């Protein structure tokens, strides 16, 4: 079996709409790319690929407005390179000098069931069963490489492996058109990855994710 289901939840989430620029405004539900990152946080290897196929929304869509302090700068690569060459250097950022206050429209009290398929990359040498068993073992124990999060790293996600999705409670009894949603980034040109979008529809709490290059996707 190479298809897995995870139930993820958390008090807050933000799956940022790229068209909103500076201010953080979330999509109504988790995006396929954010769902993929949850699976990769539990198990990621260069030899495997995760493909999200289905998203089930378990709780009503609820919002919260927050204003947060963020750091508006990063350490420059030039300063990092100079420090590496010299063996020492000043790479600190002073928060008081770089602080920016930004408003955000986030989701609160979210829960989803995420379905994804695990496949081998063309360069893989080990059999698929090695990685499926590894993932099942890690997810069942609550182990992860990195803490899964819901859009932003500060919004940590709880997760559990769902071994029998058919026996789980039904998804949210709500249907709506979610509009154009970010599917994932196309890394055909690694130097300039391009976002791909798809028309998302939630039917009785279920979003069927089309293939990445399938009908309905657009750049």
C-alpha positions in Angstrom: 0.0 0.0 0.0 1.4 3.4 -1.0 -1.5 5.6 -0.1 -1.6 7.1 3.4 -4.0 9.3 5.4 -3.2 11.7 8.2 -5.5 13.6 10.4 -3.9 17.0 11.3 -5.2 19.7 13.5 -4.2 22.9 15.3 -5.5 26.0 17.0 -4.3 28.3 14.2 -3.3 28.1 10.5 -2.4 30.4 7.6 -2.1 29.2 4.0 -1.2 32.5 2.5 -2.8 33.7 -0.7 0.1 34.9 -3.0 -2.0 37.7 -4.4 -2.2 39.5 -1.1 1.4 40.5 -1.2 2.6 42.0 2.2 -0.4 41.2 4.4 -1.0 37.5 5.3 -4.4 36.4 4.3 -5.2 32.7 4.4 -7.0 30.5 1.9 -10.2 29.0 3.3 -8.6 25.6 3.7 -5.2 23.9 3.5 -3.5 23.9 0.1 -2.1 20.7 -1.5 1.4 22.1 -1.2 1.0 22.7 2.5 -0.5 19.2 2.9 2.5 17.7 1.1 4.8 19.5 3.5 3.1 17.7 6.4 3.9 14.3 4.9 7.4 15.4 4.1 7.9 16.6 7.7 7.4 13.0 8.8 9.4 11.3 6.0 11.4 12.9 3.2 14.1 11.4 1.1 15.5 12.4 -2.3 14.3 9.0 -3.6 10.6 9.6 -2.9 7.8 11.9 -4.0 4.5 12.7 -2.2 1.3 13.5 -4.2 -1.7 14.8 -2.3 -4.9 13.4 -3.8 -7.7 14.3 -1.4 -8.3 16.8 1.4 -11.2 16.4 3.9 -12.2 19.4 5.9 -13.4 18.3 9.4 -14.3 21.6 11.1 -16.1 24.7 10.0 -14.0 27.5 8.4 -13.5 30.0 11.2 -11.3 33.2 11.1 -9.3 35.4 13.4 -7.6 38.8 12.9 -4.2 39.1 14.5 -1.6 41.8 14.3 2.0 40.5 14.8 5.5 41.8 15.0 7.7 40.4 12.2 11.4 40.8 11.3 11.5 42.7 8.0 15.0 41.7 6.9 17.3 38.7 6.6 21.1 38.3 6.9 22.6 38.9 3.5 24.3 36.1 1.6 27.3 38.4 1.1 27.8 38.8 4.8 27.4 35.1 5.3 30.0 34.4 2.6 32.4 36.9 4.1 32.0 35.4 7.5 32.6 31.9 6.1 35.8 33.0 4.3 37.1 34.9 7.4 36.1 32.3 9.9 34.1 34.8 11.9 31.8 37.7 11.4 28.7 39.6 12.6 25.6 37.9 11.4 23.1 39.1 14.0 20.0 41.1 13.3 18.7 43.6 15.8 15.0 43.1 16.1 14.2 46.6 17.2 15.8 48.0 14.0 14.0 45.6 11.7 10.6 45.1 13.4 7.5 45.4 11.3 3.9 45.2 12.5 1.6 43.3 10.1 -2.0 42.4 10.2 -3.1 38.9 9.3 -6.3 37.1 8.6 -5.8 33.5 9.9 -7.8 30.3 10.3 -8.5 29.0 13.8 -9.4 25.7 15.2 -8.8 23.7 12.1 -8.7 19.9 11.4 -8.2 18.0 8.1 -7.8 14.5 6.9 -5.1 14.4 4.2 -4.7 11.7 1.6 -1.4 11.3 -0.3 0.4 8.7 -2.5 4.0 7.8 -2.0 6.0 7.1 -5.1 9.7 6.6 -6.0 11.7 9.2 -8.0 13.5 8.0 -11.2 16.8 7.8 -9.3 15.6 5.6 -6.5 17.3 2.2 -6.1 15.5 0.8 -3.0 12.1 -0.8 -3.3 9.0 1.3 -2.5 8.0 -1.0 0.4 11.1 0.2 2.3 9.7 3.7 2.4 6.1 2.8 2.9 7.0 0.8 6.0 9.3 3.5 7.3 6.5 6.1 7.0 3.8 4.0 8.6 6.1 3.2 11.5 7.1 6.8 12.1 3.6 8.2 11.7 2.1 5.6 14.0 4.7 6.6 16.7 4.2 10.3 16.2 7.8 10.7 15.0 8.8 13.3 12.5 11.9 14.8 10.9 10.6 18.4 11.5 7.6 19.5 13.4 4.7 19.6 10.9 3.0 23.0 10.7 -0.1 24.6 9.2 1.2 27.1 6.7 3.4 29.1 9.0 6.1 27.4 11.2 4.7 29.0 14.4 1.4 27.2 13.8 2.5 23.7 14.8 0.2 20.8 13.8 -0.8 17.7 15.7 -1.1 14.6 13.6 -2.1 11.0 13.7 -2.0 8.2 11.2 -5.4 7.1 10.0 -5.2 3.4 9.2 -8.9 2.9 8.2 -10.3 6.2 6.7 -13.7 4.5 5.9 -14.3 4.0 9.6 -13.7 7.7 10.5 -16.5 10.3 11.0 -17.8 12.1 7.9 -16.2 15.3 6.7 -17.8 18.7 7.1 -21.3 18.8 5.6 -20.7 21.8 3.5 -20.0 22.5 -0.1 -18.6 25.7 -1.7 -16.5 26.9 -4.6 -13.1 27.9 -3.2 -11.9 29.6 -6.3 -8.4 29.4 -7.7 -6.0 27.8 -5.2 -2.3 27.2 -5.2 -1.6 23.7 -6.2 2.2 23.6 -5.9 5.4 25.0 -7.4 6.6 23.7 -10.8 10.3 23.0 -10.5 10.8 22.2 -14.2 13.2 25.1 -14.2 14.9 24.9 -10.7 16.3 28.4 -11.0 12.8 29.9 -11.5 10.0 27.7 -10.1 6.6 28.7 -11.2 3.3 28.5 -9.1 0.5 26.3 -10.5 -3.1 26.8 -9.6 -6.3 24.8 -9.8 -10.0 25.5 -9.4 -10.9 24.1 -6.0 -14.4 22.8 -5.1 -15.3 21.5 -1.7 -18.2 19.0 -1.9 -19.5 17.8 1.5 -16.2 18.8 3.0 -14.1 16.9 0.4 -11.7 18.4 -2.0 -10.4 16.1 -4.8 -7.0 17.3 -5.9 -6.4 17.0 -9.6 -3.0 15.7 -11.0 -0.4 18.4 -11.0 -0.4 18.6 -14.8 -4.0 17.7 -15.2 -7.0 19.5 -16.7 -8.0 22.7 -14.8 -4.4 23.6 -13.7 -2.9 26.9 -14.8 0.3 28.8 -14.1 
